[in-house]
Amino acid sequence: MNLQKNSYFCCENNNNANVDEFFKPYLRFMKDLTKKIAARYNNDPTRLMDILLDLHEVQNHVSDDQVDTLAKILNQSGASIRETISFYHFFSMKPLARYNIYLNNSITSVMRDRQSVKEAFEMDCDIEFGQVSEDGQFGLFNTSCIGMNDQDPAAIINGKIFTNLTPYRVHELIKGLKSGQALDDLIYENHGDGNNSDPDVHSMVYNHIRKKSIILKKDYPFYEVLKTKLKDVSPEDVIHKVEASNLRGRGGAGFPTGLKWRFGRKIEGEHKVIICNADEGEPGTFKDRVMLTEYPEMVFEGMVISAYATGADIGLLYLRHEYKYLLKFLNRKLDEMRAIGVLGKKVAGISDFNFDIRIQLGAGAYVCGEESALIESLEGKRGEPRDKPPFPVEKGYLGYPTIVNNVETLATVVKILYHGADWYTGFGTKDSLGTKLLSISGDCKFPGIYEVEWGTSIKEVIEMCGAEEVQAIQVGGPSGMLIGVKDFNNLNSNELMKWYKPSGMMIAEKFFDRRLSYSDLPTGGSIIIFNKHRDLLKDVVMNFMDFFIEESCGSCSTCRNMPFVMKNKLQKILDGHGVRKDIDDLLSWGKTLKASRCGLGQTAGNPILSSIFNFRHLYEQYIQSLTDFDTGFDLEKSIQASAKFTHRKASLHSF
């Protein structure tokens, strides 16, 4: 008997007097295991994420009995624990398989024939996606973008990444697993470049670093600032240098980093916390994955510098579950830092500076990229955004003043402290200083990571990555903007600039010369290119709307409902039943989303809104002339369901 396959049945029915005696020792074992894992984290309810992750590592799910055991141990309600489990993609309360295959469904995966890969998995495993095979060997699941857009289609199988999938590779992979081969032995490409080949990473993933500038250039001895500079400057001096550089957060919002640190230093607290947000879930973004693979020392050093400047003693790096394969490697880097005295007690020889870093693994939730939702997750809860104020810098992790910075931001701080603020301000534009890491993917010859100066034009981006016949570019991921590339050389200045102002935001229709900057095209780093052969509405926009529908935390009625309503309206238009008012409705409903609690919910309508603003002609080609009602309405077809229900003939004459 397959114990894993049947464990859910016995745990669900363990109060039944007829339960097979065979399972009672198993139930006692699982209860003891649950207690042992909880004790590993001092029975601390705020470490619930780690407890659940460890249970899944052992058995691929958490049973009802184990939830009840945890509720008693952690002094929490079973309902709250079940809420947390149900919130995250990679948690389950039903037994999963020996091999769980999560196939990425991002738009870049779809563009590279994901459908044929999906069908190959289903044929070879003899199940459909969303199912576990009868023998418990295979489970097939869809998952959102896993940060492998430069090497899609990609899948996660038991924590290992498999890139550039094809039907042939799927057949060989499943055949090997069925014959008993180890998963590691089925890696079909040589180990990836750089640290991807490190024994603690052991991955086929490639970095694809295409262009380096001041941050990615390896001209810096790691930990040099901590070893030689930090003890000679005061925390105030550090903050002043960061402020003088005008560094703005690289996560997308662009808040001044120095100002955030100054706020953090002023606020009193028993403890202060530095959080590195490494939960890059925005489809099309993979720069943080590369930074953590090749430059983890700079990221961690940036956290230490931030802690020194703000007086923090607790450090947390929130690592998205999709990058779990980097966890052992990153923990080793932290151990190396402790060994040389740049992490832990008396950091860098500074007697009153104690600071350490713990890595918290997520469990799959896009919304945890929002800083307050991330903090909720760190505390062992559902990743639902908090109301603001108070802001995290006032009351964040466990109620302590908390500074949250992006991976790229923290790495940039190190170079600023090493070279000086004046050096840094020599790059970029007047309002957007320094450089920006871009994750470029889609229809281009050279997808990968590009470090460019702020102010780089879209034209230059296209040329760098080898894109041809470009129809549109998604800047900033689905929550950003879909823009077109047009040649306006023959137009006069009045025709050149036409402005539309939804909710005060200006969106220019002059695309070809638009530049990446905070005043024109701000971006967290995702650039997805679509050529003229792509159907922007049916393929791209619909894919993005499905993503937002799937990833909503459900807290706000606006974000919970409006993306679904807007998608249905778009489908109506694509089906040929749209009228002029439908486009106006979409624009109006998009404004309703602005009432959502967090920025992620507020931008959930952007795929439709930005495509209307910049590609309205694509919508108008589907609508029926310019009438205000559906002239193609089929009354007879509309009564089919009611006729079936009332057992009448589906004919108007029968009513």
Beta strands, then each sheet from edge to edge (+ up, - down):
strand 1: 99-104
strand 2: 138-143
strand 3: 155-157
strand 4: 160-162
strand 5: 209-211
strand 6: 273-278
strand 7: 314-319
strand 8: 356-361
strand 9: 402-406
strand 10: 435-442
strand 11: 448-453
strand 12: 470-475
strand 13: 481-484
strand 14: 499-500
strand 15: 507-508
strand 16: 526-531
sheet 1: 2+ 1+ 3- 4+
sheet 2: 5+ 11+ 10- 16- 12+ 13-
sheet 3: 8+ 7+ 6+ 9+
sheet 4: 14+ 15-
end
